[in-house]
Amino acid sequence: MRVWFAVLSRWPLLALHVLGWCAGWGVWLASPTYRRRWRAHTRQAGLSGRARWASIGAAGQQVAELPRLWFGPPVPVGWEGAAHIEAALAQRRGVLFLTPHLGCFEVTPRAYAERFGVPHAAPITVLYRPSRHAALDALLQQARQRPGMAAAPTTLAGVRQLMQALRRGEAVGLLPDQVPPQGLGVWAPFFGRPAYTMTLAARLAQQPGVQVLLAWGQRLPWGRGYVVHVQPWAQAMDEPLATDPAQAAAQINRAMELLIRRCPEQYLWGYARYKSPRESPRALG
């Protein structure tokens, strides 16, 4: 696996995206389970037309671009809303980035680390779920440890790491539409259907002084790179985050829906968002 990642990390983005587009369609055609889930989720969200079909190839592109993002030369990244990050860091307060499984969600923390983490001495810590395969987990840890960026596993120790980063006035990033383990979430609407939703995002957002920013990385066509979009919570939502866990989870799901509707063709509609949570008492969701 490391050899393949090393080889693919040198490929141009355009070539990787073409490879990923083909792979995305190949998986869709080969897996009846994946097709059923994709159909159910896109219909649930009311997605149709070109955006619906484009999401199949985009899902493969998201996987194919990982070697380049993790181990290859830097990729072109533009910004929309970077001033919101600068304003938050100027106040020396913790910043929480909430990002759905939309576009290239691996590029957002890397772009932040390069532009803000090192120059402003305000690194970002991202939450990740350790792989059950030791070799792959080692690869993930290596990929997510770089200057201005650290990774925290979905464990009690990892959550403490996130809390400490926020108290130091640093940044934290997580995917709130990731299904947490049993007992660490609540059922809340997501595109009109109950989905088991983590409460950790709201807990972090409600820490004293923390500023919440919504962010996602848009994949540009023809291998031209990415654009990271940033928007403050208060600008996107018409209400403050509730203190009740169920209400807060529903609000965060609505915020994620707003981002997804901006570019639905790049959302991972095949992700098992509505699955029942697994039991894992040591993990935190």
One Martini backbone bead per residue (centre of mass of N, CA, C, O) as a GRO file, in nm:
protein
  285
    1MET     BB    1   0.057   0.063  -0.021
    2ARG     BB    2   0.295   0.260   0.001
    3VAL     BB    3   0.382   0.236  -0.292
    4TRP     BB    4   0.122   0.342  -0.423
    5PHE     BB    5   0.123   0.614  -0.280
    6ALA     BB    6   0.398   0.708  -0.388
    7VAL     BB    7   0.322   0.704  -0.687
    8LEU     BB    8   0.049   0.876  -0.681
    9SER     BB    9   0.175   1.140  -0.548
   10ARG     BB   10   0.304   1.227  -0.847
   11TRP     BB   11   0.051   1.286  -0.968
   12PRO     BB   12  -0.167   1.454  -1.125
   13LEU     BB   13  -0.474   1.562  -1.052
   14LEU     BB   14  -0.613   1.496  -1.317
   15ALA     BB   15  -0.537   1.194  -1.323
   16LEU     BB   16  -0.669   1.122  -1.051
   17HIS     BB   17  -0.959   1.215  -1.130
   18VAL     BB   18  -0.997   1.019  -1.359
   19LEU     BB   19  -0.950   0.765  -1.197
   20GLY     BB   20  -1.175   0.823  -0.986
   21TRP     BB   21  -1.416   0.836  -1.174
   22CYS     BB   22  -1.393   0.543  -1.269
   23ALA     BB   23  -1.404   0.413  -0.986
   24GLY     BB   24  -1.679   0.521  -0.899
   25TRP     BB   25  -1.838   0.374  -1.126
   26GLY     BB   26  -1.739   0.089  -1.067
   27VAL     BB   27  -1.862   0.062  -0.785
   28TRP     BB   28  -2.155   0.127  -0.859
   29LEU     BB   29  -2.185  -0.116  -1.064
   30ALA     BB   30  -2.079  -0.354  -0.855
   31SER     BB   31  -2.277  -0.233  -0.613
   32PRO     BB   32  -2.590  -0.273  -0.495
   33THR     BB   33  -2.572  -0.146  -0.213
   34TYR     BB   34  -2.460   0.128  -0.301
   35ARG     BB   35  -2.688   0.203  -0.494
   36ARG     BB   36  -2.920   0.201  -0.290
   37ARG     BB   37  -2.806   0.415  -0.103
   38TRP     BB   38  -2.772   0.641  -0.310
   39ARG     BB   39  -3.068   0.658  -0.394
   40ALA     BB   40  -3.192   0.711  -0.115
   41HIS     BB   41  -3.030   0.973  -0.044
   42THR     BB   42  -3.093   1.150  -0.292
   43ARG     BB   43  -3.401   1.137  -0.258
   44GLN     BB   44  -3.419   1.251   0.029
   45ALA     BB   45  -3.280   1.534  -0.082
   46GLY     BB   46  -3.385   1.595  -0.384
   47LEU     BB   47  -3.190   1.479  -0.593
   48SER     BB   48  -3.110   1.575  -0.936
   49GLY     BB   49  -2.966   1.517  -1.217
   50ARG     BB   50  -2.646   1.605  -1.263
   51ALA     BB   51  -2.559   1.608  -0.962
   52ARG     BB   52  -2.628   1.315  -0.901
   53TRP     BB   53  -2.433   1.178  -1.113
   54ALA     BB   54  -2.167   1.330  -1.034
   55SER     BB   55  -2.128   1.194  -0.745
   56ILE     BB   56  -1.999   0.930  -0.837
   57GLY     BB   57  -1.724   1.036  -0.939
   58ALA     BB   58  -1.651   1.215  -0.689
   59ALA     BB   59  -1.607   0.982  -0.488
   60GLY     BB   60  -1.352   0.875  -0.635
   61GLN     BB   61  -1.182   1.136  -0.623
   62GLN     BB   62  -1.153   1.150  -0.314
   63VAL     BB   63  -0.964   0.898  -0.308
   64ALA     BB   64  -0.746   0.951  -0.538
   65GLU     BB   65  -0.623   1.227  -0.397
   66LEU     BB   66  -0.478   1.137  -0.131
   67PRO     BB   67  -0.179   1.087  -0.203
   68ARG     BB   68  -0.121   1.383  -0.280
   69LEU     BB   69  -0.212   1.518  -0.012
   70TRP     BB   70  -0.027   1.346   0.186
   71PHE     BB   71   0.269   1.301  -0.012
   72GLY     BB   72   0.275   1.536  -0.201
   73PRO     BB   73   0.269   1.802  -0.357
   74PRO     BB   74   0.142   2.087  -0.360
   75VAL     BB   75  -0.173   2.237  -0.391
   76PRO     BB   76  -0.402   2.432  -0.520
   77VAL     BB   77  -0.529   2.711  -0.306
   78GLY     BB   78  -0.818   2.871  -0.230
   79TRP     BB   79  -1.016   3.153  -0.093
   80GLU     BB   80  -1.330   3.185   0.109
   81GLY     BB   81  -1.314   3.357   0.412
   82ALA     BB   82  -1.031   3.411   0.561
   83ALA     BB   83  -1.105   3.656   0.745
   84HIS     BB   84  -1.247   3.488   0.967
   85ILE     BB   85  -0.989   3.358   1.074
   86GLU     BB   86  -0.824   3.610   1.138
   87ALA     BB   87  -1.028   3.722   1.345
   88ALA     BB   88  -1.022   3.482   1.541
   89LEU     BB   89  -0.711   3.479   1.600
   90ALA     BB   90  -0.692   3.775   1.710
   91GLN     BB   91  -0.862   3.679   1.983
   92ARG     BB   92  -0.740   3.416   2.113
   93ARG     BB   93  -0.942   3.186   2.020
   94GLY     BB   94  -1.114   2.926   1.971
   95VAL     BB   95  -1.152   2.703   1.678
   96LEU     BB   96  -1.439   2.561   1.504
   97PHE     BB   97  -1.455   2.317   1.254
   98LEU     BB   98  -1.724   2.244   1.027
   99THR     BB   99  -1.738   1.937   0.823
  100PRO     BB  100  -1.846   1.771   0.570
  101HIS     BB  101  -1.883   1.516   0.321
  102LEU     BB  102  -1.736   1.753   0.128
  103GLY     BB  103  -1.550   1.715  -0.108
  104CYS     BB  104  -1.230   1.812   0.019
  105PHE     BB  105  -1.177   1.737   0.355
  106GLU     BB  106  -0.851   1.714   0.352
  107VAL     BB  107  -0.765   2.014   0.264
  108THR     BB  108  -0.847   2.210   0.491
  109PRO     BB  109  -0.632   2.155   0.720
  110ARG     BB  110  -0.385   2.192   0.537
  111ALA     BB  111  -0.438   2.482   0.452
  112TYR     BB  112  -0.442   2.597   0.732
  113ALA     BB  113  -0.159   2.512   0.829
  114GLU     BB  114  -0.004   2.673   0.609
  115ARG     BB  115  -0.143   2.967   0.658
  116PHE     BB  116  -0.188   2.956   0.999
  117GLY     BB  117  -0.050   2.755   1.189
  118VAL     BB  118   0.249   2.846   1.161
  119PRO     BB  119   0.251   3.164   1.139
  120HIS     BB  120   0.034   3.183   1.409
  121ALA     BB  121   0.063   2.958   1.620
  122ALA     BB  122  -0.224   2.783   1.518
  123PRO     BB  123  -0.304   2.492   1.532
  124ILE     BB  124  -0.456   2.189   1.407
  125THR     BB  125  -0.707   1.959   1.525
  126VAL     BB  126  -0.803   1.637   1.417
  127LEU     BB  127  -1.055   1.411   1.377
  128TYR     BB  128  -1.018   1.047   1.397
  129ARG     BB  129  -1.065   0.716   1.278
  130PRO     BB  130  -0.936   0.439   1.346
  131SER     BB  131  -0.805   0.172   1.209
  132ARG     BB  132  -0.824  -0.184   1.208
  133HIS     BB  133  -0.563  -0.150   1.040
  134ALA     BB  134  -0.243  -0.106   1.115
  135ALA     BB  135  -0.120  -0.005   0.847
  136LEU     BB  136  -0.335   0.213   0.788
  137ASP     BB  137  -0.309   0.369   1.055
  138ALA     BB  138  -0.014   0.453   1.015
  139LEU     BB  139  -0.069   0.612   0.756
  140LEU     BB  140  -0.269   0.817   0.876
  141GLN     BB  141  -0.083   0.938   1.090
  142GLN     BB  142   0.133   1.036   0.893
  143ALA     BB  143  -0.060   1.221   0.718
  144ARG     BB  144  -0.173   1.389   1.001
  145GLN     BB  145   0.139   1.475   1.048
  146ARG     BB  146   0.219   1.820   1.062
  147PRO     BB  147   0.284   2.129   1.028
  148GLY     BB  148   0.011   2.266   1.206
  149MET     BB  149  -0.073   1.948   1.256
  150ALA     BB  150  -0.312   1.731   1.419
  151ALA     BB  151  -0.417   1.414   1.567
  152ALA     BB  152  -0.735   1.276   1.691
  153PRO     BB  153  -0.881   1.029   1.836
  154THR     BB  154  -1.185   0.840   1.902
  155THR     BB  155  -1.125   0.921   2.219
  156LEU     BB  156  -1.082   1.033   2.526
  157ALA     BB  157  -0.800   1.144   2.464
  158GLY     BB  158  -0.885   1.297   2.206
  159VAL     BB  159  -1.088   1.491   2.339
  160ARG     BB  160  -0.886   1.623   2.529
  161GLN     BB  161  -0.713   1.734   2.301
  162LEU     BB  162  -0.930   1.926   2.190
  163MET     BB  163  -0.983   2.092   2.444
  164GLN     BB  164  -0.693   2.197   2.482
  165ALA     BB  165  -0.672   2.346   2.213
  166LEU     BB  166  -0.899   2.550   2.269
  167ARG     BB  167  -0.774   2.672   2.533
  168ARG     BB  168  -0.515   2.773   2.358
  169GLY     BB  169  -0.641   2.900   2.081
  170GLU     BB  170  -0.703   2.685   1.880
  171ALA     BB  171  -0.772   2.446   1.635
  172VAL     BB  172  -1.068   2.257   1.525
  173GLY     BB  173  -1.158   1.948   1.344
  174LEU     BB  174  -1.477   1.815   1.208
  175LEU     BB  175  -1.726   1.553   1.132
  176PRO     BB  176  -2.068   1.575   1.212
  177ASP     BB  177  -2.166   1.337   0.987
  178GLN     BB  178  -2.054   1.125   1.173
  179VAL     BB  179  -2.101   0.820   1.305
  180PRO     BB  180  -2.140   0.734   1.619
  181PRO     BB  181  -2.136   0.571   1.884
  182GLN     BB  182  -2.301   0.429   2.114
  183GLY     BB  183  -2.409   0.694   2.338
  184LEU     BB  184  -2.273   0.956   2.146
  185GLY     BB  185  -2.575   1.034   2.061
  186VAL     BB  186  -2.841   1.152   1.846
  187TRP     BB  187  -3.154   1.186   1.712
  188ALA     BB  188  -3.158   1.359   1.392
  189PRO     BB  189  -3.226   1.552   1.141
  190PHE     BB  190  -3.149   1.453   0.786
  191PHE     BB  191  -3.314   1.532   0.533
  192GLY     BB  192  -3.584   1.428   0.706
  193ARG     BB  193  -3.404   1.205   0.861
  194PRO     BB  194  -3.308   1.005   1.096
  195ALA     BB  195  -2.986   1.062   1.260
  196TYR     BB  196  -2.702   0.969   1.400
  197THR     BB  197  -2.565   1.222   1.621
  198MET     BB  198  -2.327   1.397   1.737
  199THR     BB  199  -2.231   1.578   2.049
  200LEU     BB  200  -1.941   1.691   2.030
  201ALA     BB  201  -1.970   1.946   1.862
  202ALA     BB  202  -2.141   2.102   2.073
  203ARG     BB  203  -1.945   2.080   2.313
  204LEU     BB  204  -1.720   2.244   2.177
  205ALA     BB  205  -1.887   2.501   2.100
  206GLN     BB  206  -1.958   2.551   2.428
  207GLN     BB  207  -1.703   2.658   2.484
  208PRO     BB  208  -1.535   2.906   2.603
  209GLY     BB  209  -1.494   3.131   2.325
  210VAL     BB  210  -1.584   2.969   2.091
  211GLN     BB  211  -1.551   2.956   1.738
  212VAL     BB  212  -1.770   2.901   1.463
  213LEU     BB  213  -1.686   2.728   1.157
  214LEU     BB  214  -1.768   2.685   0.828
  215ALA     BB  215  -1.629   2.417   0.613
  216TRP     BB  216  -1.503   2.368   0.266
  217GLY     BB  217  -1.373   2.171  -0.017
  218GLN     BB  218  -1.346   2.258  -0.343
  219ARG     BB  219  -1.350   2.092  -0.643
  220LEU     BB  220  -1.187   2.148  -0.927
  221PRO     BB  221  -1.168   2.141  -1.246
  222TRP     BB  222  -0.907   1.999  -1.420
  223GLY     BB  223  -0.695   2.005  -1.176
  224ARG     BB  224  -0.695   2.316  -1.031
  225GLY     BB  225  -0.796   2.235  -0.743
  226TYR     BB  226  -0.896   2.452  -0.466
  227VAL     BB  227  -1.166   2.570  -0.242
  228VAL     BB  228  -1.197   2.740   0.062
  229HIS     BB  229  -1.481   2.759   0.263
  230VAL     BB  230  -1.590   3.030   0.487
  231GLN     BB  231  -1.830   3.036   0.772
  232PRO     BB  232  -2.008   3.165   1.003
  233TRP     BB  233  -2.254   3.069   1.199
  234ALA     BB  234  -2.413   3.345   1.217
  235GLN     BB  235  -2.435   3.366   0.897
  236ALA     BB  236  -2.593   3.087   0.844
  237MET     BB  237  -2.753   3.121   1.111
  238ASP     BB  238  -3.059   3.234   1.297
  239GLU     BB  239  -2.920   3.082   1.554
  240PRO     BB  240  -2.816   2.974   1.832
  241LEU     BB  241  -2.677   2.739   2.007
  242ALA     BB  242  -2.799   2.496   2.178
  243THR     BB  243  -2.797   2.321   2.490
  244ASP     BB  244  -2.949   2.101   2.378
  245PRO     BB  245  -2.844   1.820   2.223
  246ALA     BB  246  -3.075   1.771   2.015
  247GLN     BB  247  -3.098   2.060   1.908
  248ALA     BB  248  -2.800   2.096   1.828
  249ALA     BB  249  -2.787   1.862   1.625
  250ALA     BB  250  -3.006   1.976   1.435
  251GLN     BB  251  -2.855   2.238   1.367
  252ILE     BB  252  -2.600   2.111   1.249
  253ASN     BB  253  -2.743   1.958   1.024
  254ARG     BB  254  -2.851   2.213   0.885
  255ALA     BB  255  -2.575   2.334   0.824
  256MET     BB  256  -2.479   2.099   0.645
  257GLU     BB  257  -2.702   2.125   0.435
  258LEU     BB  258  -2.625   2.405   0.331
  259LEU     BB  259  -2.352   2.318   0.218
  260ILE     BB  260  -2.442   2.083   0.034
  261ARG     BB  261  -2.637   2.263  -0.151
  262ARG     BB  262  -2.394   2.415  -0.291
  263CYS     BB  263  -2.253   2.099  -0.363
  264PRO     BB  264  -2.398   1.802  -0.420
  265GLU     BB  265  -2.188   1.657  -0.622
  266GLN     BB  266  -1.965   1.641  -0.356
  267TYR     BB  267  -2.120   1.438  -0.201
  268LEU     BB  268  -2.139   1.142   0.010
  269TRP     BB  269  -2.412   0.952  -0.060
  270GLY     BB  270  -2.282   0.656   0.017
  271TYR     BB  271  -2.291   0.717   0.299
  272ALA     BB  272  -2.387   0.567   0.616
  273ARG     BB  273  -2.579   0.787   0.777
  274TYR     BB  274  -2.841   0.583   0.877
  275LYS     BB  275  -2.705   0.411   1.065
  276SER     BB  276  -2.641   0.214   1.314
  277PRO     BB  277  -2.473   0.216   1.587
  278ARG     BB  278  -2.192   0.127   1.733
  279GLU     BB  279  -2.014  -0.051   1.972
  280SER     BB  280  -1.793   0.181   2.172
  281PRO     BB  281  -1.690   0.277   2.483
  282ARG     BB  282  -1.399   0.421   2.400
  283ALA     BB  283  -1.542   0.604   2.214
  284LEU     BB  284  -1.587   0.924   2.046
  285GLY     BB  285  -1.855   1.123   1.866
   0.00000   0.00000   0.00000
